[in-house]
Amino acid sequence: MATSTPGLIAVLIVSVALLVVLINSRLKLHPFIALLVVSVGVGLAAGEPVARIAGSIESGAGGILGNVGITLALGAMLGRLLADSSATEVIAALVVRRSTPRTVPWLMSAAAFVIGIPMFFEVGLIVLLPLVFSVADRMRRQGHTRYSPYTMLVIPTIAVLATLHGVVPPHPGPLTAVAGLHADLGKTILLGLVCAVPTVVLAGPLFATWMARRIDVHPDQALVDQFVRHRAEDEGPAPARPAPSSGGDAAGRRPVPVAWAVTCILVPVALMLLRTVAEVALPEGNHVRNATLLVGEPVVAMLIGFLVALFALALARGRSGDDVRRSLTESLKAVVGILLIIGGGGAFNQVLEDTGISHAIATAAGGAHLNVVLLGWLLALLLSASTGSATVGIVSSTGIVAPLVASSDSWHTSLVVLAIGAGSIGLNYVNHAGFWLVKESFGMDMGQATKIHTTTQTLVSVFGLGMTLLLAAFV
């Protein structure tokens, strides 16, 4: 049993290596199981009383799921309502209509930015596929062959969705880091947006314009035909055909008003930001401040946003309660695995704290004068790349660096959250589901997928770190 600082750090190193092996070996354990196994092993190796190990695992998993799990579930249901009602299509079509080859990557970024706020990377990409295929098809029919239309569109889409997934709450990754580091949510959102915009510009439209002259990809025509209905050129992007699922919007139903579509997406974020403003501007005990603190809590803000979307996008448009419930149930199935990984990560982090490993890390890092922002980014990058899960990268690195920010001010803690999130999305390769989704959706070979998808996400990660370090010099 290790009790000295070097011994505890050695236990941590071995546990991380074991986690990577369990997930990537022939066993191919689900990350949730791997995290639980490693948590038990760490508790035993670090000398935690046997009777307390199970309690550490339960309290760690329960604590993080209480902070993040409900918000994640509500976000998944909100995203499903937006997709079922074609609200995302309405926003995207408005943004890119009448676009030109020079403006289309910028407009595509704007559409993905609005649509991607409440959605996971994979879900957001699937929702945006009809738009990408429709606009690219129109560009080809208009004779725009200097740039590859699909490359021009897919790179900004990847860059935006990856950036939002990594550094902008209420996405579950950064939200998990916010909870684990006890960061201020409103400040993290503000800094995340400041960090996200230049990151998206550099890794999205600018990189797309450069790459579209060099790589041309061709999705399977049968897949394109599922989304594109050829119309007159002056009619703009064609809407996607309704998916043949029970949750889809009824055929022929009137389009969702753009104002409602945007409102439903932005309500939760606005409420969370409003809470931060109220905390700064209003005195304690003020009734308005107290009310704002309540509605600005992530769980309550997401609940309000979901209820607004439920009424405006579903019930008020004539969808039956049974139809909506079936659709929402399906949306929750997609996030169960992520919820379990987050819970397993919370268990692992709690064991690190209860065994004294977190304190040992703080002691060692304090003596080495490590830059916590850079350390958090590097840990998340390595863990995400080696395990194939950005969520594992975030929850594990959060537990490791948490003691290092215990005495930091709230702005610095928020920057560490952003650095961890940025690290988690770099080096996204063959052990990540998103890599294969992009590759197969756009008919890429391995080389093209690496140059487009892996490179774009790594650029987002590096630019995100650069922006975080730049912001650290001013806050």
N, C-alpha and C positions, 0 to 999 in steps of 0.2 A: 504494500500500500504506500502510495506517494503522499507525503505531507509537506515536504520542503518546496520552495518556489520553483527550483529547477525540475524537481520531480513532477509537480503539478503541470508545468508547462509541457513536459514530455508526454504526460497523459493526454493533454489536449492535442498535441501533434499526432500522436498515434490514433486518437479517436477520429480525427478528421481524415486521416489516411484510410482508416477502417471504413468510414462512411463512404468514401469514394469507391473502395473495393467492393463493398456490398451492393452498391447500386450498379456498378459497371461490370462486375464479374459475371460468370455464367449463371450465377443465382438470379441476377437481375431483380433484386428485391425492390419492392415499391419503396420510394423514399420515406414514406411514413413508417413502415416497418423498420427500415434501416436506422432511422433516427431513434426509434424506441430501443432497439437492440444496443446501439451505441450509448444511449443515455444510461441504461442499466450497467453497461460495462464501465463507463466513466465513474459512476457512483461507487461501484465495487473497487475499482483500481485506485480511486482517490481517497478511499477510507471513509466514505459516508456510511453511517450506521445502516445496516440492512433494512431495519424496520422503517427507515425514513425515505428510502429510495423511491418506493411506489408513491408516497405522498408528494415528493418533489415532482415526479412525472405528471401526476394528476393536477397539481396546482399550476404547474407551468403551462400544460396544455389548456386547462380551463381558463386561465387568466388571459392568454393571448386570443383564444377563440371568443371570449366575452368581449374583447376590444375590437376584434377584426372580423370574426366569423359572421355575425349578424349583418354587419355593413356589407361584407362581400356577397352574402346571399341576396340582400336587397338590390345591390348593384347588378347582379346577374339578372334578376327579374326585371329591373328597369331597362336593361339593354334588350331583353327579349321583347318587351312592349314596344320599344322604339323600332325594332326590326320588323315585328309583326304588322305594325301599322304603316310601314313604309315611310316613317318619319325621317329615318336616316337617308333614304333615297331622295326625298323631297329636298333636304338640306344640300346634299351633294349635287344634285342636278341643278339647283339654283346657283351654286358656287361656280360650277364649271361650264355652264351654258355660254355659248359664243366664245369659248376660249380659243386661243391661238397656240401654235407649237411653242412659242416662247413663254406664254403665260400659264400654260396648262400645268406644269409641275408646281407652280406657286399656288394656283387655285386648288389643285389636288391636295396640297398640304393643308390648305385652309379647311377644306371639307373633312379631311381625315382628323384634323385637330378638334373640330367640333364634335364629330361623331365618336372619336376615340376616347373621350373623357370618361365615360362610364363602362368601357368595354375592355376585355382582355385582348391581347395581341391577336390570337388566333380568331377570336370571335369578330373583332373589328375588321380583320382582313377578309373574312368570309362575307361580312356585310357589305364591304366596299368592292368586292369582286364585280358585281354587275355594273357598277359605275366605271371601273377601270376598263373592263372589256368593251363597254358601250362607247366610251370616249376614244379609246385606241382604235376601235373599228371605224369610227367616223373619221379620225385622222388619216387612216390608211385609204379610205374611199375618197378623201379630198386630195390625195396625192402627196401628203407630207412624208417623204421618204428620207430626208436628210438625217433625221433622228429616228431611233427605234421607238415607236409609240409606247410599247409595253414597258420597255426599260425606263422611259421618261416618266411613266406613271407609277410603276411599282416601287421604285426607290424612295420617292417622297412618302408613299404610303407606309413602307417599312420604317422609315426614319421617324415619322410622326408617332405611329403606334408604339414603337419601341421606346421612344422618349417619354411618352405619357405613361407607359407601363412601368418605367423605371423611376421617374423622378416627380411625378405629379399626383398627390393624393386627390381623390379617394381611391385610386388604384390599390389593390391589396398589397402589392410589394412595398411601396413607400409607406402605406398605412401601417403595415406590420412593423417597419422600422421606427415609425413615429411612436407606436405603443411601446416597443421594446426599449427605446432610448428616452422615453418620457419627453419627447419633443413637443413644441407648440405647433398644433396642427395648422393654424392660420398662417403663421410665419413660414412654415414649410411649404404651404401652397403658394404663397407669394414668391418665395425664393425659387421654388420649382418652376413657376411660370417664367420668371426672369431668366433662369438657366435654360429652359426648354426652347425659347424662341430662337436665339442664335444657334443653338445646337441643331435644331430642325432645319434652319436655313442652310447651314454648312453641309450637313450630312444628307439633306433632302434635295431641294431644287438645284443647288449648285453642283453637287456630286452627280445628280441625275443628268444634267445637261452635259457634263463631261463624259460620263459613262455611256450615254445613249448614242454617241457617235462611234463607239467601239464594240458594243455588244448588242445584238439583235436577238430577241427571244420570240418564239411563236407558240402560244398555247394551242392545245388540241382544238381543232375547229369545232368538233362536236360539243366541247365544253363551252366554247364561246357562243355557239348557237343557242345554248340554253338561256343565255342572258341577253342576247342582242336580237332585236327585231329591226330589220333594215327599213329605214324610212327615208323620206326626203332629207337631203343634207341640211336644209335650213330649219329642220325641226329640232335640232339639238340632240343631246344624248337620250337614247331610248330608255325608258324605265325597265327594271328587271321584271320578268314574269313572276307572278306569285308562286312561292314555293309550295309544292304539294304536301302541305302538312296541316294538321288540324288547327295549328295556332296561327295560320296566315290570315291576313286581312281578306275580307270577302271581296270577290271580283266585282269590279264596277263601282266600288264605294268611292266617294269623293275623296280627293287628296287631303292629307293632313295640312292645315295651315302652317306656313313656315314659322310664324311666331310661336305657335304652340309647340312645334317640334323643338325649336331652340330653347324655349322656356323649360321644357321637361328635362333637357340635358343639363342646363345650367343651374337649376334650382338648388340642388345639394351643395354645389361648389360655392354659390353665392351665400348661402346660409352659413357655411363654415367660415368664409371670409368675414362675414358680418359679425360673427362672434368675436373674432380677433379685434376688429375695430371697436366694438363695444367694450372689450376688456381694457383697451388703451384710453378710450375717450370718456367713459362713464365711471363714476365712483362706485365703490362696493356698496351693496345694499340698494342701489337704484333698481326700480322695478323693471324698467326697460332693459337694463343690463342683465338682470336675472333671466328674463324671458329669452333674451338673445343667446345667453349661455346655454339654455335648454335646447332651443331649436338649432343651435350651431354644433351640438354634439354630433359626431359622425353618424351614430345609429339613428338619431332623431332626424337629422338632415336628410339622410338617405330614405328614411321612411316617408317623410313629407314629399320628397321628390318622386318616390314610387307612387304614392297615393294620387298626386297630381297627374302623373302619366297614366295611371290606371283609369282615372275618370276621363281625362281629355282624349286619350288615344285608344281606349277600348270601350268602356261602358257607354260613354256619350255618343259613340259612333255605331252603337247597335250590336256589339259583340255580346254573345251570351256569357253568363257567368261560368258555365261548364267549359265552354271553349277557352276562356281566359285561364281558368284554373289548370286545364290540361297543358296549356302552353307554358305557364309559369312552372309547373312541376317538371317539365322537360328541361327548362333552363337551369333548375337547381341540380339536375343530374350532372351537368357539365362541370360544376364547381366542387363537387364532393371531394374529388382527389386533391384539389388545391387546399381545401379546408383541412383535410387530414394532414397534409404536409406542414401547414402552418401550425397545427396543434402539436405535431411531432417536434417541430423546431422550437416551440415554446417549452416543451418538456426538456429538450436538450439544454436550452439556455438556463432553465431553472436549476438543473443538476450542476451546471457549471458554477452557478452562484452559490448553491448550498454546499458544494464540496470545497469552496475556497479557490477554485481555479480562476474565477473572474478577478479576485483580489490579487492573485499571483501575476496575472497578465498586467494588471494596472501597475503593480510594483515594477515589473520588468520593463514595461514600456516607458514608465516615468524615468527610470534610470537611463534608458537608451534615447530619450528625447525624440520619440517617433512622432511624425506628423499624423494625427489621428484621421484626418480627412483622407490622406493618401493610403493609410493602412486599411481603412474601411473599404475603400475602392478596390484595392488589390486583393483583399480577402474575398470579397464578393465575386470578383472577376474569376479567381482561381477556383472557388467552390462551385460557381455556376458552370464554368467551362468543364470541370471534371465530373460533375454529377449530372449534367444535362438539365438542370432545373434552376431557373432564376429565383424561384421561391426559396429553394434550399440555400442558395447563395446568400439571400437577404437574411433569412431567419438565423442562419448559423453565424454569419459575420456580425449580425446585430448583437448576439449574445457575447461574442468575443470582445467587441469594442465598448460594450455598455459601461463597464467600470471606468473607462478612460474619459467618458464625457459626464460623469456624475456631478462634477463640480463646474462644468462649463456653462456659459450663459446660453440662453434659449436660441439665439441666432446661430451660434456655433454648432449647437446640437442639431439644428435643422440642416445645416450644411453637411454634417456627417451623414444624416439620413439621405440626402441627395447623392453624396459620393457612393454610398453603399448601393443605392438604386442604380446609379450609372454603371458601377462595376458589374452588376448582375446581368446586364444585357450585352456585354462584350463577348467576343469569341463564340458567337452562337453558331454551332456547327452540327455535325451529323447526329449527335446525341440529344438534340433539342427538337421538339415536335414542330416548332415554327419553321425550322429549316426545310423540313420535308413538305410542309404545307405550301410554302412559297415555291419550292422546286417543282412539285407536281402540278400546282395550279397554273404555272406559266410555262410548262413544258421545257424546263431548263435541264441541261446536263449538269454533272457534278461541278465541273469547272465554272460554269455560268452561275450556278447557285452560290458557290463560294465567293466569286467576285462581286456578286450583287447583294445577296442576303447577308452573308457573314461579314463582308467588308462594311456594308452600311451600318449594321448593328455595332460593329467595333468602332467605327467612326463616331457614332452616337455616344458610345461609352467614353471614348477619349475626349471628345469635345465637352461632354458633360462634366468630366473631371476638371478639364481646363476652366470651364465657367465656374465651377464650385470653388476652385483655388483662387480664381480672380475675385469672386464675391467675398471670400474669406479675408481678403486684404482690406475690405471696406466695412465689414460689419463686425 
